Amino acid sequence: MKLILLSLFTSVFAIGEPKTKIVSNVEGIFITSTDPISGRTLMIEEDEYSVWVYVLNKDKQGIDFDGFLCSVVDPESITISPQEATKNGNAPPLTTDYANKFSYIKNLKSKDIKVYWKQNRIEIKLKKEIYLIMDLEDKISYSKALSKDCYYGNSL
């Protein structure tokens, strides 16, 4: 999945484009954003179950680290095993063990997502609330959609 992301990124992103770019011809959410000061770039992508944020390496030749933004499927309704879910290259769906009342966002649209570049972090808001903070120095993500620290990231 990450290789697909990088090739898709390369084909839609070019230097000199606006700071944030939303691609509408891709199924689901796909947003790129570049900080004009640091030159760092991130991608936001929806997969079958979740929305993830990827911070690219400074040379844009791979993913530096990622963060879990939210689930687009109610964790209570997921009956598929993690092994089956990952066959398509997706991350496993968020389980109820790590979900909270903020995890599932119904009918999320690209326009609901805003990216704010700060000096050493990125803040991502969903519908005007901070949902994800990505620490660029320590390469750690903090998500409001997680009830506790886990392999998806840290809770906010």
C-alpha positions as CSV (number, residue, x, y, z in Angstrom):
1,M,0.0,0.0,0.0
2,K,2.8,2.4,0.9
3,L,4.5,1.9,-2.5
4,I,1.1,2.6,-4.2
5,L,0.9,5.8,-2.1
6,L,4.4,6.9,-3.2
7,S,3.8,6.3,-6.9
8,L,0.4,8.1,-6.7
9,F,2.0,10.9,-4.8
10,T,4.7,11.3,-7.5
11,S,2.2,11.4,-10.2
12,V,-0.1,14.1,-8.6
13,F,2.3,16.3,-6.7
14,A,4.7,18.8,-8.3
15,I,6.8,21.6,-7.0
16,G,5.1,24.9,-7.2
17,E,1.6,23.6,-6.5
18,P,-0.5,25.0,-3.7
19,K,0.4,24.2,-0.2
20,T,-2.5,21.7,0.2
21,K,-3.8,19.7,-2.7
22,I,-6.9,17.5,-2.7
23,V,-7.2,15.0,-5.4
24,S,-10.8,14.2,-6.3
25,N,-10.3,11.6,-9.0
26,V,-9.0,9.1,-6.4
27,E,-11.6,6.9,-4.6
28,G,-11.8,8.1,-1.0
29,I,-9.8,10.9,0.6
30,F,-6.4,11.7,-0.7
31,I,-4.7,15.0,0.3
32,T,-1.1,16.2,0.1
33,S,0.3,19.2,2.0
34,T,3.7,20.8,2.0
35,D,5.1,23.1,4.5
36,P,6.5,26.1,2.6
37,I,9.1,26.8,5.3
38,S,10.6,23.3,6.0
39,G,9.7,21.7,2.6
40,R,8.3,18.7,4.5
41,T,5.3,16.9,2.8
42,L,2.5,14.8,4.2
43,M,-0.2,12.7,2.6
44,I,-3.6,11.9,4.0
45,E,-5.2,8.8,2.6
46,E,-8.4,6.9,3.3
47,D,-8.2,3.1,3.0
48,E,-11.1,0.6,3.3
49,Y,-11.3,1.1,7.1
50,S,-9.3,4.1,8.2
51,V,-7.7,7.4,7.4
52,W,-3.9,7.6,7.8
53,V,-1.5,10.5,7.6
54,Y,2.0,9.8,6.3
55,V,4.9,12.2,6.7
56,L,7.4,11.7,3.9
57,N,11.2,11.6,4.3
58,K,12.8,14.9,3.6
59,D,13.9,13.7,0.1
60,K,10.3,12.5,-0.5
61,Q,11.6,9.0,-1.3
62,G,9.7,7.1,1.4
63,I,7.6,7.4,4.5
64,D,9.3,8.8,7.6
65,F,6.4,8.0,10.0
66,D,2.7,7.9,10.1
67,G,-0.3,8.6,12.2
68,F,-3.8,7.2,12.7
69,L,-6.4,10.0,12.0
70,C,-9.7,8.1,12.4
71,S,-11.8,5.1,11.4
72,V,-14.3,5.4,8.5
73,V,-16.0,2.2,9.6
74,D,-17.6,1.8,13.1
75,P,-15.2,-0.5,15.0
76,E,-18.2,-2.1,16.7
77,S,-19.5,-3.3,13.4
78,I,-16.2,-4.9,12.1
79,T,-16.4,-8.6,11.9
80,I,-13.4,-9.3,9.6
81,S,-10.2,-10.7,11.0
82,P,-7.1,-8.5,10.9
83,Q,-5.4,-11.1,8.7
84,E,-8.2,-11.0,6.1
85,A,-8.4,-7.2,6.2
86,T,-4.7,-6.8,5.5
87,K,-4.7,-9.0,2.3
88,N,-5.4,-5.8,0.2
89,G,-2.3,-4.1,1.7
90,N,-4.4,-2.0,4.2
91,A,-3.7,-1.6,7.8
92,P,-5.9,-3.7,10.0
93,P,-9.1,-2.0,11.1
94,L,-9.2,-0.3,14.5
95,T,-10.4,-2.7,17.1
96,T,-12.8,-1.9,20.0
97,D,-9.8,-2.4,22.4
98,Y,-8.3,0.9,21.2
99,A,-11.4,2.8,20.0
100,N,-13.2,5.6,21.8
101,K,-16.1,7.9,21.1
102,F,-13.9,9.9,18.7
103,S,-12.6,7.0,16.6
104,Y,-15.4,6.7,14.1
105,I,-16.2,9.6,11.8
106,K,-19.3,9.0,9.7
107,N,-19.3,10.5,6.2
108,L,-15.9,12.2,6.5
109,K,-15.1,14.4,3.5
110,S,-11.9,16.0,2.4
111,K,-13.3,19.5,3.1
112,D,-13.6,18.4,6.8
113,I,-9.8,18.0,7.1
114,K,-7.5,20.9,7.7
115,V,-3.7,20.7,8.0
116,Y,-1.8,23.2,10.2
117,W,2.0,23.2,10.0
118,K,3.7,24.4,13.2
119,Q,7.5,24.8,13.9
120,N,8.1,21.2,15.0
121,R,4.7,19.5,14.6
122,I,1.7,19.1,12.4
123,E,-1.8,19.5,13.7
124,I,-4.7,18.0,11.8
125,K,-8.2,19.0,12.5
126,L,-11.4,17.2,11.7
127,K,-14.4,19.4,11.7
128,K,-12.6,22.1,13.6
129,E,-11.3,19.8,16.4
130,I,-7.6,18.7,16.7
131,Y,-7.5,14.9,16.0
132,L,-3.9,14.3,15.3
133,I,-0.6,15.9,16.3
134,M,2.5,14.7,14.6
135,D,5.8,15.5,16.4
136,L,8.3,16.0,13.6
137,E,11.4,15.9,16.0
138,D,10.5,12.7,17.8
139,K,8.5,11.1,14.9
140,I,5.6,10.3,17.2
141,S,1.9,10.7,16.4
142,Y,-0.8,11.5,19.0
143,S,-4.4,10.7,17.9
144,K,-7.6,11.7,19.6
145,A,-9.2,8.6,17.9
146,L,-7.2,6.2,20.1
147,S,-8.3,5.3,23.6
148,K,-4.7,4.3,24.6
149,D,-1.3,3.9,23.2
150,C,-0.9,1.0,20.8
151,Y,0.6,0.0,17.5
152,Y,-1.6,2.6,15.8
153,G,0.1,5.4,17.7
154,N,-0.3,7.3,21.0
155,S,-3.5,8.6,22.4
156,L,-4.0,12.4,22.5
